[in-house]
């Protein structure tokens, strides 16, 4: 991974951690621990984070349109729902519903695509 890519990843994670640090809405309270748990998980920290409503999502690329092949975590006040993907024409299937954040993070990690190459740019312009 080159320096520009590593800096972009860190900047995205730093931005999301800061954004939700002072968000005390139910969404902020639900997402904050998910963001922190994902950040300390190397396989997830190596992907670009993004949020969609109350979901923490992951992308291999830095810009919209994002990749949609990574699972995401929908955070609720008393439950985490890991979904197989975060966007698409169909509602994603649930991989697990749990109150255990560690289990939710493990299920996301274990269902990531085998090729987790990251790049600067959008999903329509994956580097060769």
N, C-alpha and C positions, 0 to 999 in steps of 0.2 A: 504494500500500500504506500503510495507516495505521500509527501507531506501535505499537499493541498487537500487531498482526500481525507487524510486523518484530521486535519484542521476543520474541514467542513463537517465531518461527523461529530467531532467534539462540540463545535458551535451549535449544531442542532440539538444535541442532548442538553447542553448548557441552557439554551433558550427555553426548552420545554420544562426543565427543572425549575428555572426562574419563573416562568409564566405561571406554573401551578403552585409555587411556593406560598403565594399570598392569596390564592383563590380558595375562599372558604365556602363556596357553593357546594351543593351535594356532589356535583361532578368533580370539582377540584378535590374535595375530601376523598372521593372514591379513587380518582386517578393518581393522586400524589404518591401513595405507596406503590402503585403499579409501576410508575415511571422510575422510582428509586430502585425497586427490585430488578427491573429490566436493565437499568444502567449498570448495576454491579454484576450482571450476567454477560460474560464476554461475547457469547454468540449473538446476543441481542444488541449489545452496545456497538457491535460491528455493523449494524444496519441503521439506516436512517429512520428516526422516529417520526410519527405524525399522529395527529388525533383526528377522529371523526366522531362527533358528538361525545359520547362517554367511552369511546374505545381508544386504546393505545394500539396503533398499527405500526407496521414495519415495512420498509421499502428498500430495495437494493439500489435505487437511484435517488438523487437529491431533489429532483424537481418534478412538478406535475406535468404530464400524467405519471403517477407513481406505479411501481410494480404491485401486483395484487396477489402474488403467490405465497405470501407469508401469512401465517395465522395472526390473529389479533386478540386482544383481551377487552371485553366489554366490562367495565367496572360499575357495579351497583353498590349501594350502601352496605348490603349484607351478602354479596355474592359476586363471584367472578365467572364470566362466561367466555371460554376460549372458543373462537369461531375459526373455521378453516381458512377463511379469507375475509377481507374487509370491504371489498367493493365488487360489483358485478350485477348482472341482470337478475340473478336469483338470490334469495336469502341464503347466506352461508350456513352450512350445517354446524351445529355445536359439537365441539370435540370433547368438552367437559364443562359441567356446571359445578362450582365448588365454593366453599368459604375459605379454602386454604390457598393463599396467594402463592406459596412456594410450589404447590402442585400446578397451579395455573401457569406459572413461569416455566416449569419443567415441560408441560404439555406443549407450550409454544415452541420451546427450544427443540423438542424432539420431533416436531412436525415442520421444521423449516426446510426449504428446498436444499437439496444436496449441494448445488452450486450457489454459494452465497456471495458471489463477486459483486462488489459495490462500485458505483461510478458516479461522476458528476454529470448531470444532465437528466433527461427524462426517459421513461420506459420505451418510447418510440425510437430512441437513438442509443441503443445499447452498443458499447464499443465492441469491435470485432476481436 
